[in-house]
Amino acid sequence: MFLATLIAIAVCTLRLILFHLGRPPEGTDFLIVHFFALVTIVFFTDHRLLRTDKSAGFPI
């Protein structure tokens, strides 16, 4: 969950920086950044859960 929090903070910070520079993301311009952030959060969170779960049948 620590990594997920860091990624969420990084995305929010990037959005605020763009807003203060006078270039706020409009519409779907920032959609790809949000998509990659969500995919990264889900991947690393689930990867950690699978590594720590002794009953998981997936070899890691």
C-alpha positions as CSV (number, residue, x, y, z in Angstrom):
1,M,0.0,0.0,0.0
2,F,3.0,2.3,0.5
3,L,3.8,2.2,-3.3
4,A,0.1,2.8,-4.2
5,T,0.1,5.9,-1.9
6,L,3.4,7.2,-3.5
7,I,2.0,6.8,-7.0
8,A,-1.3,8.5,-6.1
9,I,0.7,11.4,-4.6
10,A,2.9,11.6,-7.6
11,V,0.0,11.8,-10.0
12,C,-1.8,14.4,-7.9
13,T,1.4,16.5,-7.7
14,L,2.0,16.3,-11.5
15,R,-1.6,17.5,-12.0
16,L,-1.2,20.4,-9.6
17,I,2.2,21.4,-11.2
18,L,0.5,21.5,-14.6
19,F,-2.3,23.5,-13.2
20,H,0.0,26.1,-11.6
21,L,2.0,26.3,-14.9
22,G,-1.1,27.4,-16.7
23,R,-1.5,24.2,-18.6
24,P,-4.3,22.2,-16.8
25,P,-5.0,18.9,-18.4
26,E,-8.3,19.1,-20.3
27,G,-10.7,16.3,-20.9
28,T,-8.8,13.1,-21.8
29,D,-5.3,14.6,-22.1
30,F,-4.4,13.3,-18.6
31,L,-6.3,10.0,-19.1
32,I,-3.3,8.0,-20.2
33,V,-1.3,9.1,-17.1
34,H,-4.2,8.1,-14.8
35,F,-4.5,4.8,-16.7
36,F,-0.8,3.9,-16.3
37,A,-0.9,4.9,-12.6
38,L,-3.8,2.7,-11.9
39,V,-2.3,-0.3,-13.8
40,T,1.0,0.2,-11.8
41,I,-0.8,0.4,-8.5
42,V,-2.9,-2.7,-9.2
43,F,0.1,-4.7,-10.5
44,F,2.5,-4.1,-7.6
45,T,-0.2,-4.4,-5.0
46,D,-1.4,-7.7,-6.3
47,H,2.1,-8.9,-6.9
48,R,2.9,-8.3,-3.3
49,L,-0.2,-10.0,-2.1
50,L,0.6,-13.1,-4.2
51,R,4.2,-13.2,-2.9
52,T,3.1,-13.1,0.8
53,D,0.2,-15.6,0.4
54,K,1.4,-19.1,1.2
55,S,-1.8,-20.7,-0.3
56,A,-1.4,-19.0,-3.7
57,G,-1.0,-21.6,-6.4
58,F,0.8,-19.3,-8.8
59,P,4.6,-19.8,-8.8
60,I,6.5,-16.6,-8.3
